[in-house]
């Protein structure tokens, strides 16, 4: 079977809600990552066959085919097509998998997988809430209500269900959250993100400057400060401190065929080893990465200990904790540069964001195999296994 290779992988530094990236239109934010991909790879923009862009809240400034609009705002030019996809939090991880499938099928040779989300400018859930408030209908159909009577899909409630099912305590969640910040601080201070972060010019009260450091990291975080954050539900265990941060950002990954490597004199960073996506319980919702990982490893003929580094999205602390408990993976290999609790979770951009971090972390450590997985709305999960080259 033809192979698919990752040549470049980049992301912007995350911006907090209303923070340093709030003044950047999401189309231009996405274009910044697209430009960086072709610049760093040194490839002719006209050689790109397609752009697949993940975006969850496709309304307002992210409406009207944000992927195509980002291409038009970038240096790629009018001749490069694009498509925008929504697999909830896994949207741009699915973009990587669609790009790889296109390359492996032989129908395309050079595809950019990407993602964008300005959660400041297009708030989470606004695309559904606006229509409901205006009396334009509810996404939950009569058929869905019949199958899931009285159920309101809630990732927060799903996370609390995981806490109860797996027996975690609030202290478990708080300690994991602190670890996310500690790893992100160490990675930032050591320059571990230097090769993956795309500088974005922003306007500040002191004039223009480049945004290059993830704004969500709490450099003064302590267990006491995290433990003191108010519970999101009086009966629950999760707080904002043990949840992923609302975030603005974009990211992109260049996926090519072996023929493209030779034709354009490109050097691959990694080979895509396995592509898996599964669906499960839509109510507990966020537990599916556990079972998707089992299936991916089985399909790849691998064991958990064969994988050198893991990126498991930190939507809520109980998700990676349950994943560790289920898989028996070495916690020292998990989210080694921190995760979404510290760095932010820009929804549609998170898949290629995590892939950028995974690819560069494998290279920096001289490791071979990496596994990335995301919990997603509706009880779906993607798993991608890569081999660093």
Buried (B, 14 or more C-beta within 10 A) or exposed (E): EEBBBBBBBBBBBBBBBEBBBBEBBBBBBBBBBBBBBBBBBEBEBEBBBBBBBBBBBBBBBBBEBBBBBBBBBBEBEEEBBBEBBBBBBBBBBBBBBBBBBBBBEEEBBBBBBBBBBBBBBBBBEBBBEEBEEEEEEEEBEEEBEEEEEEEEBEBBBBBBBBBEEBEBEBEBBBBBBBBBBBBBBEBBEEEBBEBBBBEBEBEEEEEEEEBBBBBBBBEEBEEEBBBEBEEBEEEBBBBBBBBBBBBBBBBBBBBBBBEBBEEBEBEBBBBBBBBBBBEBBBBBBBBBBBBBBBBBBEEBEBEBEEBBBBBBBBBBBBBBBBBBBBBEBBEEBBBBBBBBBBBBBBBBBBBBBBBBBBBBBBBBBEBBBBBBBBBBBBBBBBBBBBBBE
